[in-house]
Amino acid sequence: SLGSLQALLKDFRWQHLEMINCDFDKFPALELRSLKKFVFTDNKDVSSFTKTELPSLQYLDLKRNHLSFKTCCSHTDFGTTNLKH
């Protein structure tokens, strides 16, 4: 039931982060330079997309959300050119 990312350590070198069935009202604005895998699924209250800065991101899972993809999901939206999945 995570609803905020304020407790998320930004100086920690995150490699993999999963946010499943959380209480977010919008897509989290992330700036995690080392993150390679991000899973954001089953977050039904999220409908809008926020630009993020994830230059190392290679794997992204956005299934089972209510996101509007009118402005998502090019590599520039995530600040990466490494996105593969």
N, CA, C and O atoms as a DFTB+ gen file, in Angstrom:
340 C
 N C O
     1  1       0.820      -1.197       0.000
     2  2       0.000       0.000       0.000
     3  2       0.866       1.265       0.000
     4  3       0.524       2.261       0.637
     5  1       1.952       1.215      -0.696
     6  2       2.845       2.363      -0.821
     7  2       2.150       3.469      -1.612
     8  3       1.618       3.223      -2.694
     9  1       2.157       4.680      -1.072
    10  2       1.512       5.795      -1.744
    11  2       2.439       6.957      -2.005
    12  3       2.035       7.956      -2.599
    13  1       3.691       6.837      -1.564
    14  2       4.651       7.925      -1.719
    15  2       6.049       7.338      -1.845
    16  3       6.325       6.248      -1.342
    17  1       6.921       8.067      -2.516
    18  2       8.303       7.611      -2.684
    19  2       9.270       8.408      -1.832
    20  3      10.478       8.349      -2.062
    21  1       8.783       9.141      -0.870
    22  2       9.654       9.975      -0.051
    23  2      10.665       9.152       0.737
    24  3      11.758       9.639       1.023
    25  1      10.328       7.934       1.087
    26  2      11.244       7.094       1.861
    27  2      12.256       6.360       0.977
    28  3      13.164       5.707       1.491
    29  1      12.110       6.461      -0.328
    30  2      13.007       5.785      -1.255
    31  2      14.373       6.469      -1.258
    32  3      14.466       7.668      -1.521
    33  1      15.409       5.727      -0.971
    34  2      16.762       6.273      -0.919
    35  2      17.269       6.578      -2.326
    36  3      17.417       5.673      -3.147
    37  1      17.530       7.838      -2.597
    38  2      17.978       8.233      -3.927
    39  2      19.469       7.984      -4.141
    40  3      19.905       7.813      -5.279
    41  1      20.258       7.960      -3.068
    42  2      21.689       7.738      -3.197
    43  2      22.051       6.258      -3.289
    44  3      23.185       5.911      -3.621
    45  1      21.085       5.387      -2.994
    46  2      21.298       3.954      -3.105
    47  2      21.337       3.589      -4.585
    48  3      20.565       4.148      -5.365
    49  1      22.191       2.690      -4.989
    50  2      22.321       2.317      -6.405
    51  2      21.294       1.234      -6.773
    52  3      21.635       0.060      -6.918
    53  1      20.041       1.654      -6.919
    54  2      18.961       0.732      -7.267
    55  2      19.225       0.094      -8.623
    56  3      19.582       0.785      -9.578
    57  1      19.051      -1.228      -8.712
    58  2      19.164      -1.958      -9.964
    59  2      17.798      -2.450     -10.441
    60  3      17.544      -2.530     -11.643
    61  1      16.927      -2.775      -9.494
    62  2      15.643      -3.394      -9.788
    63  2      14.622      -2.827      -8.801
    64  3      14.863      -2.811      -7.594
    65  1      13.497      -2.368      -9.311
    66  2      12.455      -1.802      -8.461
    67  2      11.096      -2.269      -8.971
    68  3      10.789      -2.133     -10.155
    69  1      10.281      -2.822      -8.066
    70  2       8.933      -3.265      -8.417
    71  2       7.930      -2.530      -7.546
    72  3       8.045      -2.520      -6.320
    73  1       6.952      -1.921      -8.184
    74  2       5.842      -1.257      -7.497
    75  2       4.563      -1.883      -8.022
    76  3       4.101      -1.566      -9.118
    77  1       3.999      -2.776      -7.222
    78  2       2.849      -3.562      -7.644
    79  2       1.690      -3.295      -6.701
    80  3       1.816      -3.429      -5.484
    81  1       0.560      -2.915      -7.280
    82  2      -0.666      -2.667      -6.529
    83  2      -0.454      -1.630      -5.414
    84  3      -0.781      -1.875      -4.253
    85  1       0.088      -0.496      -5.782
    86  2       0.341       0.592      -4.829
    87  2      -0.805       1.600      -4.857
    88  3      -1.729       1.476      -5.661
    89  1      -0.741       2.586      -3.987
    90  2      -1.785       3.601      -3.884
    91  2      -1.358       4.940      -4.482
    92  3      -1.618       5.989      -3.893
    93  1      -0.718       4.917      -5.623
    94  2      -0.304       6.146      -6.286
    95  2      -1.477       6.743      -7.044
    96  3      -2.304       6.011      -7.588
    97  1      -1.554       8.075      -7.084
    98  2      -2.578       8.726      -7.897
    99  2      -1.984       9.222      -9.209
   100  3      -2.722       9.635     -10.103
   101  1      -0.650       9.186      -9.336
   102  2       0.000       9.500     -10.612
   103  2       1.294       8.695     -10.709
   104  3       1.823       8.207      -9.710
   105  1       1.775       8.574     -11.912
   106  2       3.009       7.833     -12.149
   107  2       4.143       8.500     -11.375
   108  3       4.269       9.724     -11.422
   109  1       4.970       7.733     -10.664
   110  2       6.023       8.341      -9.843
   111  2       7.114       8.994     -10.690
   112  3       7.561       8.423     -11.684
   113  1       7.527      10.166     -10.299
   114  2       8.637      10.859     -10.962
   115  2       9.932      10.302     -10.374
   116  3      10.306      10.623      -9.246
   117  1      10.595       9.479     -11.142
   118  2      11.802       8.806     -10.658
   119  2      13.051       9.404     -11.277
   120  3      13.067       9.755     -12.457
   121  1      14.087       9.516     -10.475
   122  2      15.409       9.906     -10.953
   123  2      16.405       8.963     -10.304
   124  3      17.058       9.303      -9.317
   125  1      16.508       7.774     -10.877
   126  2      17.390       6.738     -10.347
   127  2      18.354       6.328     -11.459
   128  3      17.994       5.544     -12.337
   129  1      19.529       6.838     -11.422
   130  2      20.494       6.696     -12.506
   131  2      20.954       5.256     -12.739
   132  3      21.328       4.910     -13.860
   133  1      20.934       4.416     -11.713
   134  2      21.448       3.050     -11.859
   135  2      20.356       2.009     -12.129
   136  3      20.672       0.846     -12.382
   137  1      19.078       2.405     -12.081
   138  2      17.970       1.452     -12.221
   139  2      17.955       0.821     -13.611
   140  3      17.919       1.526     -14.620
   141  1      17.982      -0.522     -13.658
   142  2      17.958      -1.254     -14.926
   143  2      16.608      -1.904     -15.201
   144  3      16.223      -2.059     -16.360
   145  1      15.883      -2.287     -14.150
   146  2      14.593      -2.956     -14.326
   147  2      13.549      -2.269     -13.454
   148  3      13.738      -2.110     -12.247
   149  1      12.444      -1.862     -14.079
   150  2      11.360      -1.201     -13.359
   151  2      10.042      -1.877     -13.708
   152  3       9.646      -1.930     -14.872
   153  1       9.370      -2.392     -12.687
   154  2       8.071      -3.042     -12.836
   155  2       7.050      -2.181     -12.095
   156  3       7.163      -1.968     -10.888
   157  1       6.061      -1.695     -12.825
   158  2       5.010      -0.846     -12.271
   159  2       3.689      -1.403     -12.772
   160  3       3.190      -0.987     -13.818
   161  1       3.115      -2.355     -12.015
   162  2       1.927      -3.066     -12.487
   163  2       0.806      -3.021     -11.454
   164  3       1.038      -2.816     -10.263
   165  1      -0.412      -3.219     -11.946
   166  2      -1.619      -3.296     -11.119
   167  2      -1.848      -2.054     -10.265
   168  3      -2.312      -2.161      -9.130
   169  1      -1.531      -0.902     -10.790
   170  2      -1.748       0.372     -10.099
   171  2      -2.923       1.074     -10.769
   172  3      -2.738       1.966     -11.597
   173  1      -4.110       0.668     -10.409
   174  2      -5.338       1.051     -11.108
   175  2      -5.697       2.535     -11.002
   176  3      -6.428       3.043     -11.851
   177  1      -5.205       3.239      -9.987
   178  2      -5.570       4.643      -9.823
   179  2      -4.685       5.590     -10.624
   180  3      -4.926       6.797     -10.645
   181  1      -3.675       5.058     -11.276
   182  2      -2.740       5.889     -12.036
   183  2      -3.229       5.993     -13.474
   184  3      -3.407       4.983     -14.154
   185  1      -3.445       7.229     -13.933
   186  2      -3.888       7.404     -15.319
   187  2      -2.965       8.325     -16.117
   188  3      -2.960       8.288     -17.347
   189  1      -2.192       9.146     -15.420
   190  2      -1.317      10.069     -16.141
   191  2       0.144       9.649     -16.000
   192  3       0.548       9.046     -15.006
   193  1       0.898       9.977     -16.999
   194  2       2.301       9.590     -17.060
   195  2       3.186      10.789     -16.746
   196  3       2.918      11.900     -17.205
   197  1       4.236      10.569     -15.969
   198  2       5.195      11.601     -15.603
   199  2       6.547      11.244     -16.191
   200  3       6.984      10.097     -16.105
   201  1       7.200      12.212     -16.780
   202  2       8.526      11.977     -17.340
   203  2       9.499      11.617     -16.227
   204  3       9.446      12.195     -15.142
   205  1      10.386      10.667     -16.491
   206  2      11.341      10.193     -15.499
   207  2      12.759      10.287     -16.041
   208  3      12.965      10.519     -17.232
   209  1      13.718      10.108     -15.171
   210  2      15.130      10.124     -15.563
   211  2      15.757       8.809     -15.103
   212  3      16.205       8.680     -13.964
   213  1      15.778       7.836     -16.018
   214  2      16.287       6.498     -15.728
   215  2      17.267       6.098     -16.838
   216  3      16.933       5.241     -17.657
   217  1      18.451       6.684     -16.890
   218  2      19.359       6.489     -18.022
   219  2      19.867       5.063     -18.213
   220  3      20.299       4.721     -19.314
   221  1      19.832       4.225     -17.191
   222  2      20.315       2.842     -17.310
   223  2      19.195       1.844     -17.559
   224  3      19.457       0.649     -17.696
   225  1      17.940       2.313     -17.621
   226  2      16.787       1.423     -17.729
   227  2      16.858       0.563     -18.990
   228  3      17.062       1.067     -20.095
   229  1      16.681      -0.770     -18.794
   230  2      16.675      -1.720     -19.903
   231  2      15.358      -2.481     -19.995
   232  3      14.966      -2.907     -21.081
   233  1      14.680      -2.654     -18.884
   234  2      13.460      -3.447     -18.827
   235  2      12.364      -2.632     -18.144
   236  3      12.573      -2.070     -17.069
   237  1      11.201      -2.574     -18.777
   238  2      10.072      -1.809     -18.245
   239  2       8.797      -2.621     -18.389
   240  3       8.488      -3.101     -19.480
   241  1       8.055      -2.780     -17.306
   242  2       6.782      -3.494     -17.312
   243  2       5.710      -2.552     -16.775
   244  3       5.751      -2.157     -15.610
   245  1       4.755      -2.195     -17.623
   246  2       3.669      -1.277     -17.242
   247  2       2.291      -1.922     -17.366
   248  3       1.297      -1.213     -17.522
   249  1       2.214      -3.234     -17.302
   250  2       0.930      -3.907     -17.538
   251  2      -0.062      -3.701     -16.392
   252  3       0.312      -3.437     -15.250
   253  1      -1.332      -3.830     -16.745
   254  2      -2.466      -3.754     -15.819
   255  2      -2.525      -2.441     -15.034
   256  3      -2.765      -2.436     -13.827
   257  1      -2.305      -1.350     -15.730
   258  2      -2.479      -0.014     -15.174
   259  2      -3.542       0.692     -16.006
   260  3      -3.979       0.158     -17.025
   261  1      -3.954       1.853     -15.600
   262  2      -4.888       2.664     -16.388
   263  2      -4.168       3.874     -16.972
   264  3      -4.732       4.964     -17.062
   265  1      -2.940       3.667     -17.358
   266  2      -2.138       4.760     -17.914
   267  2      -2.633       5.172     -19.290
   268  3      -3.036       4.333     -20.096
   269  1      -2.597       6.456     -19.545
   270  2      -2.862       6.988     -20.868
   271  2      -1.529       7.044     -21.608
   272  3      -0.579       7.673     -21.141
   273  1      -1.464       6.401     -22.733
   274  2      -0.209       6.326     -23.468
   275  2      -0.135       7.325     -24.617
   276  3       0.575       7.090     -25.595
   277  1      -0.848       8.421     -24.512
   278  2      -0.785       9.452     -25.546
   279  2       0.592      10.100     -25.600
   280  3       1.044      10.514     -26.668
   281  1       1.252      10.188     -24.466
   282  2       2.572      10.819     -24.436
   283  2       3.657       9.866     -23.957
   284  3       4.776      10.305     -23.692
   285  1       3.369       8.608     -23.841
   286  2       4.338       7.628     -23.340
   287  2       4.545       6.590     -24.428
   288  3       3.521       6.329     -25.060
   289  1       5.432       6.068     -24.714
   290  2       6.555       5.528     -24.022
   291  2       7.756       5.458     -24.965
   292  3       8.151       4.366     -25.373
   293  1       8.308       6.541     -25.297
   294  2       9.543       6.515     -26.073
   295  2      10.714       6.532     -25.112
   296  3      10.556       6.804     -23.922
   297  1      11.890       6.239     -25.643
   298  2      13.071       6.221     -24.777
   299  2      13.328       7.589     -24.155
   300  3      13.935       7.672     -23.088
   301  1      12.878       8.661     -24.800
   302  2      13.098       9.995     -24.229
   303  2      12.234      10.238     -22.994
   304  3      12.607      11.038     -22.136
   305  1      11.089       9.567     -22.886
   306  2      10.240       9.707     -21.703
   307  2      10.906       9.146     -20.452
   308  3      10.583       9.557     -19.337
   309  1      11.819       8.225     -20.628
   310  2      12.508       7.604     -19.499
   311  2      13.959       8.048     -19.393
   312  3      14.679       7.592     -18.504
   313  1      14.398       8.923     -20.275
   314  2      15.757       9.419     -20.222
   315  2      16.787       8.357     -20.506
   316  3      17.890       8.395     -19.961
   317  1      16.435       7.392     -21.370
   318  2      17.352       6.290     -21.674
   319  2      17.329       5.952     -23.161
   320  3      16.334       6.180     -23.849
   321  1      18.419       5.416     -23.633
   322  2      18.474       4.860     -24.983
   323  2      18.752       3.361     -24.887
   324  3      18.998       2.717     -25.907
   325  1      18.716       2.792     -23.671
   326  2      19.033       1.389     -23.425
   327  2      17.818       0.489     -23.303
   328  3      17.971      -0.713     -23.090
   329  1      16.614       1.033     -23.432
   330  2      15.394       0.248     -23.216
   331  2      15.291      -0.872     -24.248
   332  3      15.339      -0.625     -25.453
   333  1      15.148      -2.124     -23.756
   334  2      15.079      -3.306     -24.621
   335  2      13.748      -4.036     -24.511
   336  3      13.270      -4.596     -25.498
   337  1      13.142      -4.037     -23.324
   338  2      11.900      -4.790     -23.095
   339  2      10.880      -3.886     -22.444
   340  3       9.762      -4.318     -22.164
